[in-house]
Amino acid sequence: MKNPVLHPTFSFDDKHGIRPFDQANGSVDPWTGVGGLAGFAGFSFFFFNGGGTGNLAPGRPTTQTSQFTSPPGSGALITLRSVSGAFVTDGGAHLTERPLGQFVTNVFFSGQNTLACQVRLSDSNGDDPIQIWVNGTLLFFN
């Protein structure tokens, strides 16, 4: 088998707004053989917290789970496609123009056929209303 050719995901040019002091880096580990692919399934988690004192306060994790069925005898691997978060107003209808602090998202297997997604805010304004979307794919292999 040939080694895959890796391509950069961005270029330094004025057209796309990358300035001299911006920093970006990324890496791809060498591929790992896992046998034949048995199938895949997309997943999506959505979190909304209306805010207020004690709601999704900094450091308090919120977790959702979802059951899945895998092909008989297969293993599974989690891949993330996108994670997005926004502070909002009016029940999530409008964005709040304020700095988005930091949040952490963790997707993991919490049981044999259970996928879990956990988010945790670490922003000092963690009692503001927030929406977070997490999307990915489960890859099933033999």
Backbone as CSV, one residue per row, in Angstrom:
resi,resn,N_x,N_y,N_z,CA_x,CA_y,CA_z,C_x,C_y,C_z
1,MET,0.831,-1.184,0.000,0.000,0.000,0.000,0.874,1.246,0.000
2,LYS,0.424,2.263,-0.693,1.146,3.530,-0.719,0.755,4.370,0.484
3,ASN,1.684,5.178,0.939,1.353,6.133,1.982,0.499,7.241,1.385
4,PRO,-0.517,7.723,2.130,-1.348,8.801,1.581,-0.543,10.091,1.441
5,VAL,-0.921,10.906,0.459,-0.297,12.212,0.264,-1.111,13.211,1.069
6,LEU,-0.442,13.968,1.911,-1.123,14.933,2.753,-1.008,16.320,2.140
7,HIS,-2.113,17.040,2.148,-2.155,18.382,1.580,-2.436,19.385,2.687
8,PRO,-1.873,20.595,2.613,-2.182,21.604,3.630,-3.640,22.022,3.533
9,THR,-4.225,22.413,4.664,-5.637,22.788,4.687,-5.845,24.288,4.528
10,PHE,-4.784,25.067,4.482,-4.922,26.506,4.285,-3.650,27.027,3.637
11,SER,-3.753,28.225,3.121,-2.565,28.858,2.573,-2.478,30.269,3.134
12,PHE,-1.279,30.812,3.166,-1.068,32.166,3.659,-1.250,33.140,2.506
13,ASP,-2.391,33.807,2.461,-2.571,34.831,1.441,-3.545,35.887,1.953
14,ASP,-3.446,37.074,1.375,-4.276,38.176,1.818,-5.744,37.987,1.447
15,LYS,-6.017,37.259,0.383,-7.387,37.077,-0.080,-8.258,36.403,0.987
16,HIS,-7.683,35.470,1.742,-8.454,34.737,2.735,-8.265,35.277,4.147
17,GLY,-7.575,36.395,4.298,-7.517,37.071,5.569,-6.533,36.529,6.588
18,ILE,-5.600,35.697,6.202,-4.608,35.217,7.156,-3.511,36.256,7.251
19,ARG,-3.337,36.801,8.444,-2.381,37.872,8.658,-1.068,37.323,9.203
20,PRO,0.009,38.080,9.131,1.323,37.578,9.542,1.394,37.052,10.966
21,PHE,0.578,37.586,11.895,0.675,37.137,13.278,-0.352,36.065,13.628
22,ASP,-1.222,35.699,12.687,-2.131,34.581,12.924,-1.306,33.310,13.006
23,GLN,-1.802,32.357,13.751,-1.113,31.086,13.841,-2.099,29.971,13.535
24,ALA,-1.647,28.996,12.818,-2.467,27.825,12.536,-1.532,26.653,12.353
25,ASN,-1.945,25.528,12.813,-1.177,24.319,12.565,-2.114,23.133,12.647
26,GLY,-1.712,22.050,12.100,-2.494,20.827,12.129,-1.585,19.665,11.807
27,SER,-2.074,18.503,12.063,-1.278,17.331,11.744,-2.196,16.158,11.468
28,VAL,-1.690,15.207,10.740,-2.399,13.965,10.461,-1.454,12.833,10.813
29,ASP,-1.900,11.955,11.694,-1.090,10.783,12.034,-1.054,9.824,10.852
30,PRO,-0.070,8.936,10.815,-0.056,7.918,9.763,-1.320,7.062,9.830
31,TRP,-1.748,6.566,8.694,-2.966,5.762,8.668,-2.740,4.455,9.422
32,THR,-3.829,3.932,9.947,-3.804,2.678,10.679,-4.807,1.734,10.034
33,GLY,-4.373,0.569,9.638,-5.274,-0.422,9.065,-6.209,-0.973,10.128
34,VAL,-7.489,-1.074,9.809,-8.468,-1.577,10.774,-9.316,-2.702,10.192
35,GLY,-8.923,-3.254,9.060,-9.749,-4.286,8.442,-10.795,-3.654,7.559
36,GLY,-11.731,-4.459,7.145,-12.772,-3.985,6.239,-13.787,-3.099,6.931
37,LEU,-14.269,-2.111,6.221,-15.308,-1.230,6.733,-16.654,-1.931,6.596
38,ALA,-17.375,-2.076,7.718,-18.665,-2.765,7.706,-19.822,-1.807,7.484
39,GLY,-19.615,-0.520,7.757,-20.683,0.451,7.571,-20.403,1.717,8.358
40,PHE,-21.346,2.650,8.311,-21.202,3.900,9.048,-22.582,4.435,9.411
41,ALA,-22.613,5.317,10.401,-23.857,5.963,10.828,-23.536,7.366,11.302
42,GLY,-24.270,8.341,10.821,-24.091,9.714,11.271,-24.721,9.909,12.643
43,PHE,-24.204,10.867,13.399,-24.825,11.219,14.676,-24.824,12.725,14.852
44,SER,-25.723,13.190,15.698,-25.858,14.608,15.961,-26.358,14.803,17.387
45,PHE,-25.759,15.741,18.094,-26.214,16.130,19.428,-26.438,17.634,19.413
46,PHE,-27.494,18.070,20.080,-27.797,19.491,20.181,-28.017,19.833,21.646
47,PHE,-27.333,20.850,22.131,-27.481,21.312,23.501,-28.010,22.739,23.473
48,PHE,-29.022,23.011,24.274,-29.476,24.378,24.484,-29.648,24.563,25.975
49,ASN,-29.113,25.631,26.504,-29.297,25.961,27.903,-29.743,27.396,27.977
50,GLY,-30.861,27.626,28.644,-31.470,28.949,28.702,-30.776,29.959,29.567
51,GLY,-29.721,29.547,30.267,-28.960,30.489,31.075,-29.565,30.703,32.447
52,GLY,-29.025,31.671,33.147,-29.448,31.953,34.509,-28.467,31.343,35.498
53,THR,-28.500,31.816,36.702,-27.567,31.367,37.732,-27.658,29.856,37.919
54,GLY,-26.521,29.183,37.864,-26.464,27.741,38.101,-26.743,26.896,36.869
55,ASN,-27.149,27.491,35.762,-27.412,26.729,34.542,-26.158,26.626,33.708
56,LEU,-25.685,25.424,33.496,-24.467,25.153,32.727,-23.332,26.067,33.185
57,ALA,-23.270,26.241,34.507,-22.234,27.088,35.094,-20.854,26.558,34.723
58,PRO,-19.843,27.411,34.731,-18.508,26.961,34.349,-18.078,25.724,35.132
59,GLY,-17.558,24.742,34.412,-17.060,23.532,35.035,-18.094,22.444,35.237
60,ARG,-19.400,22.748,35.073,-20.423,21.721,35.248,-20.715,21.077,33.903
61,PRO,-20.427,19.783,33.758,-20.676,19.129,32.467,-22.152,18.797,32.263
62,THR,-22.568,18.824,31.024,-23.887,18.365,30.622,-23.675,17.250,29.601
63,THR,-24.349,16.128,29.785,-24.121,14.956,28.940,-25.430,14.458,28.340
64,GLN,-25.377,14.104,27.061,-26.482,13.425,26.384,-25.975,12.080,25.904
65,THR,-26.890,11.103,25.819,-26.522,9.794,25.279,-27.522,9.387,24.207
66,SER,-27.080,8.492,23.338,-27.941,7.945,22.297,-27.525,6.505,22.029
67,GLN,-28.501,5.641,21.866,-28.249,4.234,21.572,-28.019,4.047,20.075
68,PHE,-27.194,3.059,19.711,-26.982,2.729,18.311,-26.890,1.216,18.161
69,THR,-27.124,0.750,16.947,-26.998,-0.663,16.616,-25.856,-0.806,15.636
70,SER,-24.917,-1.677,15.960,-23.769,-1.888,15.072,-23.929,-3.215,14.348
71,PRO,-23.260,-3.370,13.211,-23.288,-4.661,12.521,-22.722,-5.759,13.440
72,PRO,-23.261,-6.960,13.371,-22.792,-8.039,14.255,-21.280,-8.252,14.154
73,GLY,-20.622,-8.326,15.313,-19.202,-8.632,15.370,-18.271,-7.503,14.970
74,SER,-18.787,-6.290,14.833,-17.928,-5.187,14.374,-17.471,-4.314,15.538
75,GLY,-16.375,-3.607,15.318,-15.917,-2.581,16.228,-16.392,-1.237,15.713
76,ALA,-16.225,-0.197,16.515,-16.688,1.129,16.105,-15.644,2.185,16.425
77,LEU,-15.648,3.228,15.619,-14.726,4.349,15.757,-15.528,5.632,15.603
78,ILE,-15.260,6.623,16.453,-15.960,7.908,16.413,-15.152,8.898,15.595
79,THR,-15.808,9.590,14.680,-15.181,10.704,13.973,-16.081,11.932,14.125
80,LEU,-15.482,13.091,14.339,-16.247,14.331,14.444,-16.188,15.080,13.120
81,ARG,-17.344,15.606,12.686,-17.393,16.420,11.473,-17.421,17.895,11.813
82,SER,-18.188,18.255,12.850,-18.275,19.671,13.197,-18.721,19.850,14.635
83,VAL,-18.254,20.929,15.223,-18.679,21.368,16.554,-18.879,22.874,16.441
84,SER,-20.025,23.354,16.896,-20.321,24.775,16.799,-21.028,25.222,18.066
85,GLY,-20.697,26.406,18.537,-21.351,26.936,19.723,-21.642,28.415,19.560
86,ALA,-22.724,28.867,20.178,-23.104,30.275,20.080,-23.843,30.700,21.336
87,PHE,-23.493,31.875,21.866,-24.305,32.464,22.914,-25.495,33.122,22.239
88,VAL,-26.680,32.971,22.821,-27.919,33.373,22.156,-28.828,34.143,23.099
89,THR,-29.867,34.739,22.515,-30.924,35.406,23.282,-32.267,34.922,22.763
90,ASP,-33.329,35.320,23.411,-34.701,35.047,22.974,-34.937,33.566,22.699
91,GLY,-34.544,32.714,23.647,-34.786,31.278,23.500,-33.989,30.623,22.399
92,GLY,-32.894,31.218,22.013,-32.046,30.653,20.969,-32.299,31.220,19.594
93,ALA,-33.194,32.209,19.487,-33.543,32.762,18.176,-32.505,33.721,17.618
94,HIS,-31.721,34.380,18.481,-30.764,35.391,18.028,-29.415,35.189,18.700
95,LEU,-28.346,35.553,17.984,-27.004,35.510,18.546,-26.794,36.669,19.501
96,THR,-25.978,36.443,20.530,-25.552,37.509,21.416,-24.183,37.960,20.957
97,GLU,-24.021,39.240,20.723,-22.732,39.769,20.299,-21.845,39.971,21.521
98,ARG,-21.185,38.918,21.913,-20.272,38.949,23.039,-19.199,37.895,22.791
99,PRO,-18.075,38.018,23.468,-17.030,37.016,23.268,-17.490,35.638,23.735
100,LEU,-17.229,34.661,22.899,-17.495,33.282,23.287,-16.275,32.810,24.045
101,GLY,-16.448,32.489,25.301,-15.327,32.020,26.113,-14.824,30.690,25.593
102,GLN,-14.733,29.724,26.438,-14.234,28.420,26.031,-15.241,27.363,26.436
103,PHE,-15.427,26.381,25.574,-16.182,25.201,25.977,-15.457,23.975,25.455
104,VAL,-15.685,22.870,26.130,-15.043,21.609,25.788,-16.126,20.623,25.386
105,THR,-15.891,19.894,24.318,-16.803,18.855,23.872,-16.062,17.530,23.860
106,ASN,-16.688,16.506,24.396,-16.096,15.174,24.448,-17.138,14.172,23.990
107,VAL,-16.838,13.397,22.943,-17.738,12.352,22.461,-17.058,11.013,22.737
108,PHE,-17.795,10.078,23.347,-17.191,8.821,23.767,-18.250,7.727,23.860
109,PHE,-17.807,6.484,23.970,-18.698,5.354,24.187,-18.908,5.215,25.693
110,SER,-20.149,5.331,26.147,-20.426,5.199,27.576,-20.979,3.821,27.910
111,GLY,-21.122,2.986,26.920,-21.596,1.618,27.094,-21.412,0.867,25.796
112,GLN,-21.790,-0.415,25.796,-21.590,-1.278,24.624,-22.182,-0.675,23.349
113,ASN,-23.398,-0.178,23.404,-24.066,0.420,22.241,-24.602,1.807,22.568
114,THR,-23.842,2.550,23.352,-24.278,3.879,23.766,-23.194,4.900,23.451
115,LEU,-23.585,5.914,22.704,-22.695,7.019,22.372,-23.061,8.190,23.280
116,ALA,-22.074,8.824,23.870,-22.317,9.958,24.764,-21.596,11.197,24.242
117,CYS,-22.197,12.348,24.479,-21.591,13.627,24.140,-21.706,14.508,25.365
118,GLN,-20.580,15.049,25.785,-20.532,15.896,26.975,-19.956,17.251,26.598
119,VAL,-20.581,18.310,27.092,-20.048,19.660,26.920,-19.866,20.286,28.295
120,ARG,-18.849,21.148,28.394,-18.578,21.844,29.642,-18.067,23.235,29.303
121,LEU,-18.678,24.241,29.920,-18.221,25.613,29.737,-17.125,25.920,30.739
122,SER,-16.167,26.724,30.319,-15.161,27.203,31.263,-15.073,28.728,31.211
123,ASP,-16.062,29.349,30.619,-16.118,30.798,30.510,-16.672,31.394,31.809
124,SER,-16.194,32.546,32.197,-16.698,33.184,33.417,-18.150,33.627,33.269
125,ASN,-18.643,33.738,32.028,-20.038,34.076,31.785,-20.841,32.834,31.424
126,GLY,-20.549,31.735,32.077,-21.172,30.458,31.751,-22.642,30.366,32.063
127,ASP,-23.233,31.410,32.670,-24.666,31.358,32.936,-25.476,32.028,31.827
128,ASP,-24.816,32.456,30.728,-25.526,33.016,29.573,-26.138,31.890,28.746
129,PRO,-27.270,32.153,28.064,-27.865,31.129,27.202,-26.900,30.721,26.078
130,ILE,-26.826,29.427,25.803,-25.893,28.912,24.795,-26.510,27.752,24.034
131,GLN,-26.123,27.628,22.769,-26.463,26.472,21.930,-25.168,25.856,21.448
132,ILE,-25.098,24.529,21.451,-23.927,23.818,20.947,-24.411,22.655,20.093
133,TRP,-23.839,22.533,18.891,-24.139,21.442,17.982,-22.890,20.594,17.813
134,VAL,-23.041,19.271,17.850,-21.937,18.340,17.648,-22.399,17.298,16.633
135,ASN,-21.660,17.160,15.534,-22.016,16.218,14.470,-20.815,15.323,14.145
136,GLY,-21.085,14.095,13.804,-20.002,13.190,13.456,-20.507,11.924,12.809
137,THR,-19.605,10.967,12.687,-19.918,9.693,12.058,-19.318,8.568,12.884
138,LEU,-20.085,7.515,13.060,-19.553,6.270,13.617,-19.133,5.393,12.450
139,LEU,-17.899,4.910,12.481,-17.413,3.974,11.464,-17.381,2.592,12.102
140,PHE,-18.015,1.631,11.457,-18.038,0.244,11.952,-17.089,-0.579,11.097
141,PHE,-16.218,-1.335,11.744,-15.221,-2.129,11.017,-15.236,-3.566,11.507
142,ASN,-14.782,-4.457,10.641,-14.704,-5.895,10.976,-13.352,-6.243,11.551
